[in-house]
Amino acid sequence: MFSFINWFGSIFEKTKKNKGLWFTLLTFFSLAGIFISLGFVNFLVSDVAEKTYHNQKIRYSLNLKSHLKSKSAFVLSNAISMAQDESLKALILSEDINKSIKLDTKMKSATARLNKYLNSKDLKFILEPTLKAEVKNGVRVFGDGVAFSASIPLVSNEDKTTNLLFRDSILSMVDTFNLQNKKFVFLLNQSAMSQINIDFKGNYEAINKTYFLRKEAYEKIYTDSLKNLDFEKLEESGHYRGLNFFYVGEKLYDSHGVDIGIIVLAENVSDDNSFVNLVKNLVNSVTMVALGLIVSMILFLF
């Protein structure tokens, strides 16, 4: 070991006496140190940025789940409230020859009144004949689209039960997230799309081989960006940073637990105050400061 130290010392002294070789080696190791340090700094800030995006994804997801839960509670409470109407039950059980017309009028009146009161156009009361009396609450694929729905048994007569169904289109979520400066879109998958009636399929367009969206329901600049979205990465990590938007994706399941599509939330990152640009500026600033410190230290050694 001692002989090795002496040998290394002699090589070091000889090299130091050769000024050209000495400064060449100093320059080489200095540049290597700069690039290694920059690589390490870049790795650290990139890791912090990725964790920031992941935490933002968690915030988006919790916010979305809160709204989905509120919508389910909203449709259930309205269905229960309407189901307390004893005159409605009496009319269903009556032998009135004009019963169908009167029931239709009553449903339309209740629908119009609630839509006007809540400044909406997506709410609807429907009477639904069924063989089984049970309460259902959740997201459901109807022939004309996807909606939050709640079904409450009203009356049973012989082998038939009449349920009161209240529904609110999933498109109502668009306005909810517009208030938060976020974009909302629901994409149906192949199996859900097959449940849409042929008369309404023209309202949808394909985004890719897997997903379809309701045309005219969303801003074109956003829906066009979805056509270039890497859905594999979005579904793998739950978030994806695109050129103009930061996306978060959450699978949506109906009341039976069947996968019917994916909800995509997005924030425009072109705004200088968007959190994505703030993270980007932080990364650039840290990198430049680190580069300045490294260069200053190397100049000091010279």
KANOR-V763448 format. One record per residue. N is the residue number from 1. RES is the residue in one letter. BURIAL is 1 if it has 24 or more other C-alpha atoms within 12 Angstrom, else 0. Layout:
# KANOR-V763448
n | res | burial
N | RES | BURIAL
N | RES | BURIAL
This chain:
# KANOR-V763448
n | res | burial
1 | M | 0
2 | F | 0
3 | S | 0
4 | F | 0
5 | I | 0
6 | N | 0
7 | W | 0
8 | F | 0
9 | G | 0
10 | S | 0
11 | I | 0
12 | F | 0
13 | E | 0
14 | K | 0
15 | T | 0
16 | K | 0
17 | K | 0
18 | N | 0
19 | K | 0
20 | G | 0
21 | L | 0
22 | W | 0
23 | F | 0
24 | T | 0
25 | L | 0
26 | L | 0
27 | T | 0
28 | F | 0
29 | F | 0
30 | S | 0
31 | L | 0
32 | A | 0
33 | G | 0
34 | I | 1
35 | F | 0
36 | I | 0
37 | S | 1
38 | L | 1
39 | G | 0
40 | F | 0
41 | V | 1
42 | N | 1
43 | F | 0
44 | L | 0
45 | V | 1
46 | S | 0
47 | D | 0
48 | V | 0
49 | A | 1
50 | E | 0
51 | K | 0
52 | T | 1
53 | Y | 1
54 | H | 1
55 | N | 0
56 | Q | 1
57 | K | 1
58 | I | 0
59 | R | 0
60 | Y | 1
61 | S | 1
62 | L | 0
63 | N | 0
64 | L | 1
65 | K | 0
66 | S | 0
67 | H | 0
68 | L | 1
69 | K | 0
70 | S | 0
71 | K | 1
72 | S | 1
73 | A | 1
74 | F | 1
75 | V | 1
76 | L | 1
77 | S | 0
78 | N | 1
79 | A | 1
80 | I | 1
81 | S | 0
82 | M | 1
83 | A | 1
84 | Q | 0
85 | D | 0
86 | E | 0
87 | S | 0
88 | L | 1
89 | K | 1
90 | A | 0
91 | L | 1
92 | I | 1
93 | L | 0
94 | S | 0
95 | E | 0
96 | D | 0
97 | I | 0
98 | N | 0
99 | K | 0
100 | S | 0
101 | I | 0
102 | K | 0
103 | L | 1
104 | D | 0
105 | T | 0
106 | K | 1
107 | M | 1
108 | K | 0
109 | S | 0
110 | A | 1
111 | T | 1
112 | A | 0
113 | R | 0
114 | L | 1
115 | N | 0
116 | K | 0
117 | Y | 0
118 | L | 0
119 | N | 0
120 | S | 0
121 | K | 0
122 | D | 1
123 | L | 1
124 | K | 1
125 | F | 1
126 | I | 1
127 | L | 1
128 | E | 1
129 | P | 0
130 | T | 0
131 | L | 0
132 | K | 0
133 | A | 0
134 | E | 0
135 | V | 1
136 | K | 1
137 | N | 1
138 | G | 1
139 | V | 1
140 | R | 1
141 | V | 1
142 | F | 1
143 | G | 0
144 | D | 0
145 | G | 1
146 | V | 1
147 | A | 1
148 | F | 1
149 | S | 1
150 | A | 1
151 | S | 1
152 | I | 1
153 | P | 1
154 | L | 1
155 | V | 1
156 | S | 0
157 | N | 0
158 | E | 0
159 | D | 0
160 | K | 0
161 | T | 1
162 | T | 1
163 | N | 1
164 | L | 1
165 | L | 1
166 | F | 1
167 | R | 1
168 | D | 1
169 | S | 1
170 | I | 1
171 | L | 1
172 | S | 1
173 | M | 1
174 | V | 1
175 | D | 1
176 | T | 1
177 | F | 1
178 | N | 0
179 | L | 0
180 | Q | 0
181 | N | 0
182 | K | 1
183 | K | 1
184 | F | 1
185 | V | 1
186 | F | 1
187 | L | 1
188 | L | 1
189 | N | 1
190 | Q | 0
191 | S | 0
192 | A | 1
193 | M | 1
194 | S | 0
195 | Q | 0
196 | I | 1
197 | N | 0
198 | I | 0
199 | D | 0
200 | F | 0
201 | K | 0
202 | G | 0
203 | N | 0
204 | Y | 1
205 | E | 1
206 | A | 0
207 | I | 1
208 | N | 0
209 | K | 0
210 | T | 0
211 | Y | 1
212 | F | 1
213 | L | 1
214 | R | 1
215 | K | 1
216 | E | 0
217 | A | 1
218 | Y | 1
219 | E | 0
220 | K | 0
221 | I | 0
222 | Y | 1
223 | T | 1
224 | D | 0
225 | S | 1
226 | L | 1
227 | K | 0
228 | N | 0
229 | L | 1
230 | D | 0
231 | F | 1
232 | E | 0
233 | K | 0
234 | L | 1
235 | E | 0
236 | E | 0
237 | S | 0
238 | G | 1
239 | H | 1
240 | Y | 1
241 | R | 1
242 | G | 1
243 | L | 0
244 | N | 1
245 | F | 1
246 | F | 1
247 | Y | 1
248 | V | 1
249 | G | 1
250 | E | 1
251 | K | 1
252 | L | 1
253 | Y | 1
254 | D | 1
255 | S | 0
256 | H | 0
257 | G | 0
258 | V | 0
259 | D | 0
260 | I | 1
261 | G | 1
262 | I | 1
263 | I | 1
264 | V | 1
265 | L | 1
266 | A | 1
267 | E | 1
268 | N | 1
269 | V | 1
270 | S | 0
271 | D | 0
272 | D | 0
273 | N | 0
274 | S | 0
275 | F | 1
276 | V | 1
277 | N | 1
278 | L | 0
279 | V | 1
280 | K | 1
281 | N | 0
282 | L | 0
283 | V | 1
284 | N | 0
285 | S | 0
286 | V | 1
287 | T | 1
288 | M | 0
289 | V | 0
290 | A | 1
291 | L | 1
292 | G | 0
293 | L | 0
294 | I | 1
295 | V | 0
296 | S | 0
297 | M | 0
298 | I | 0
299 | L | 0
300 | F | 0
301 | L | 0
302 | F | 0
